[in-house]
Amino acid sequence: MRSSRFVFLLVLITFARSATAQQATASAPQATALLQQSLAALSNGHAITDVTLSGTARRIAGSDDESGSSAAKALATGEARVDLSFASGSRSEVVGTSNKCLAGSWSGPDGVAHLISNHNLMTDSSWFFPTLSVGRMISSGKYVLSYVGRETHDDQAVEHVTAFQSSTFQPPAGIPTFSHLTQMDLFLDPNTFLPAALAFNIHPDNDAGLDIPVEVRFSDYRLINGAQIPFHVQKFINNSLFLDFQFDSAVLNSGLSTNLFTVSAGL
């Protein structure tokens, strides 16, 4: 039964991706305006084609608690990768293309690459660099934006905006909608419009219907070549801190090659 649900889910995702131009709901003007203000604050009008962030990282997973070096890279076209180096070995996550289709993989200290489930590629790949995420929410034409309101999040006043991709295709009961799989919640500082947090869900490989909450928090913004970049990025999974990045270097528009983000088709 679980296998048949998984096959149907792949059909749903394929169909919905081809139908995203048929938006069922128009974006809220207030949400669009807030994201435009956020992008202006982040980029200061500069076009950003790629980014490389380098520094340290702490990883906490069960009894594992280790620190080492990190490098996070992303392209404006959607490719992204995170490379971590610890005493226990290296870890990587890559989102790119395979046979001209969106794909992703991760590897641990043994160096063996594992495919990321398709339903875990539905939210934005460059979660560690909000400038590209916000830019795609606005300009890709794929997202419906809604304004949730002014609220308090993590003891901070924020403006809450939701982005998701819609489709006219309605799955049967028990299968998550494309809108749900692609939903991201962005929390903006009401004074600076800089993102304070980005939230979305991931799911077990064989069960897209089970949500595992992820929240990425941004702080320590610094002005680099006219752009505001968060140098402290924390990733929480299921409400527990999983990754804690403290970057010490940010390089923009260095001309990163798409070859850095190739996902092997033979995985």
Residue pairs with C-beta under 8 A, 6 or more apart in sequence:
2 206
2 207
5 174
5 175
5 209
6 206
6 208
8 171
8 172
8 175
9 118
9 119
9 175
9 176
9 208
10 118
12 169
12 171
12 175
12 178
13 118
13 119
13 122
13 178
13 181
15 167
15 169
16 165
16 167
16 169
16 178
17 178
19 167
19 168
19 169
20 142
20 165
20 166
20 167
20 178
21 141
22 166
22 167
22 168
23 144
23 166
24 144
24 166
24 167
24 168
25 144
25 146
25 166
26 144
27 143
27 144
27 145
27 146
28 145
28 146
28 147
30 147
31 145
31 146
31 147
31 161
31 162
32 138
32 145
34 147
34 159
34 161
34 188
34 193
35 134
35 137
35 138
35 145
35 161
35 163
35 186
36 138
37 193
38 130
38 134
38 186
38 188
38 193
38 194
38 195
39 131
39 134
39 135
39 138
40 193
41 192
41 193
41 194
41 228
42 130
42 131
42 134
42 194
42 195
42 227
42 228
43 131
43 135
43 226
43 227
43 228
44 226
44 227
44 228
45 226
46 225
46 226
46 227
46 252
47 253
48 76
48 131
48 132
48 135
48 227
48 252
48 253
49 75
49 76
49 253
49 255
50 73
50 74
50 75
50 76
50 252
50 253
50 254
50 255
50 256
51 72
51 73
51 74
51 126
51 129
51 131
51 132
51 229
51 250
51 251
51 252
52 71
52 72
52 73
52 249
52 250
52 251
52 254
52 256
53 70
53 71
53 72
53 73
53 128
53 129
53 229
53 245
53 247
53 249
53 250
54 69
54 70
54 71
54 72
54 247
54 248
54 249
54 250
55 69
55 70
55 231
55 245
55 246
55 247
55 248
55 249
56 67
56 68
56 69
56 70
56 245
56 246
56 248
57 67
57 68
57 69
57 70
57 84
57 243
57 244
57 245
57 246
58 65
58 66
58 67
58 243
58 244
59 65
59 66
59 67
59 68
59 84
59 86
59 91
59 242
59 243
60 240
60 241
60 242
60 243
60 244
61 242
64 88
66 86
66 87
66 88
67 86
68 84
68 85
68 86
68 87
69 84
69 85
70 82
70 83
70 84
70 85
70 245
70 247
71 82
71 83
72 80
72 81
72 82
72 83
72 128
72 129
72 245
72 247
73 80
73 81
73 82
73 256
73 260
73 261
74 80
74 81
74 125
74 126
74 128
74 129
74 132
75 132
75 256
75 258
75 261
76 132
76 135
76 136
77 258
78 95
78 102
78 125
78 126
78 136
79 95
79 96
79 97
79 125
79 258
79 260
79 261
80 94
80 95
80 96
80 125
80 126
80 127
80 128
80 261
81 92
81 93
81 94
81 95
81 96
81 260
81 261
82 92
82 93
82 128
83 90
83 91
83 92
84 90
84 91
84 92
88 109
89 108
89 109
89 110
90 107
90 109
90 111
91 106
91 107
91 108
91 109
92 106
92 107
93 104
93 105
93 106
93 116
94 104
94 105
94 106
94 261
94 262
94 263
95 102
95 103
95 104
95 116
95 121
95 125
95 261
95 263
96 102
96 103
96 104
96 258
96 261
96 262
96 263
97 103
97 258
97 261
97 262
97 263
98 262
98 263
98 264
98 265
99 265
102 121
103 115
103 116
103 121
103 263
103 265
104 115
104 116
104 120
104 121
104 125
104 263
105 113
105 114
105 115
105 116
105 263
105 264
105 267
106 113
106 114
106 116
107 113
107 114
113 264
113 267
114 267
115 263
115 267
117 203
117 205
117 206
117 208
119 176
119 181
119 203
119 208
120 202
120 203
120 205
122 165
122 178
122 181
122 182
123 181
123 182
123 183
123 184
123 200
123 201
124 132
124 133
124 136
124 137
124 184
124 198
124 200
126 132
126 133
127 133
127 198
127 200
127 214
127 216
127 235
128 216
128 233
128 235
128 245
129 229
130 186
130 194
130 195
130 198
130 218
130 230
131 227
131 228
131 229
133 184
133 186
133 198
134 186
134 195
136 142
136 143
137 143
137 145
137 163
137 184
137 186
142 165
143 163
143 164
143 165
143 182
144 163
144 164
144 165
144 166
144 179
145 161
145 162
145 163
146 161
146 162
146 163
147 159
147 160
147 161
148 160
148 161
148 162
148 185
149 159
149 160
150 157
150 158
150 159
150 160
150 190
151 157
151 158
151 160
152 158
153 160
153 187
153 196
153 197
154 196
154 197
154 217
156 187
156 189
156 196
157 189
157 190
158 187
158 188
158 189
158 190
158 196
158 197
159 187
159 188
159 189
159 190
159 193
160 185
160 186
160 187
160 188
161 185
161 186
161 187
161 188
162 183
162 184
162 185
162 186
163 183
163 184
163 185
163 186
164 179
164 180
164 182
164 183
164 184
165 178
165 179
165 182
166 178
166 179
167 177
167 178
167 179
169 178
170 177
171 177
174 209
175 208
175 209
176 208
176 209
180 201
181 201
181 208
183 200
183 201
184 198
184 199
184 200
185 198
185 199
185 200
186 195
186 197
186 198
186 199
187 195
187 196
187 197
187 198
187 199
188 194
188 195
188 196
189 195
189 196
192 221
194 218
194 221
194 228
194 230
195 218
195 230
196 217
196 218
196 219
197 215
197 216
197 217
197 218
198 215
198 216
198 218
199 213
199 214
199 215
199 216
200 214
201 211
201 212
201 213
201 214
202 212
202 214
202 237
203 209
203 210
203 211
203 212
204 210
204 212
212 237
212 238
213 236
213 237
213 238
213 239
214 235
214 236
214 237
215 235
215 236
215 239
216 233
216 234
216 235
216 236
217 233
217 234
217 236
218 230
218 232
218 233
219 230
219 232
220 230
220 231
220 232
220 246
221 228
221 229
221 230
221 231
222 228
222 229
222 231
222 250
223 229
224 250
224 252
225 252
227 252
229 247
229 250
231 246
231 247
231 248
231 250
232 245
232 246
232 247
233 243
233 244
233 245
233 247
234 241
234 243
234 244
234 245
235 241
235 242
235 243
235 244
235 245
236 242
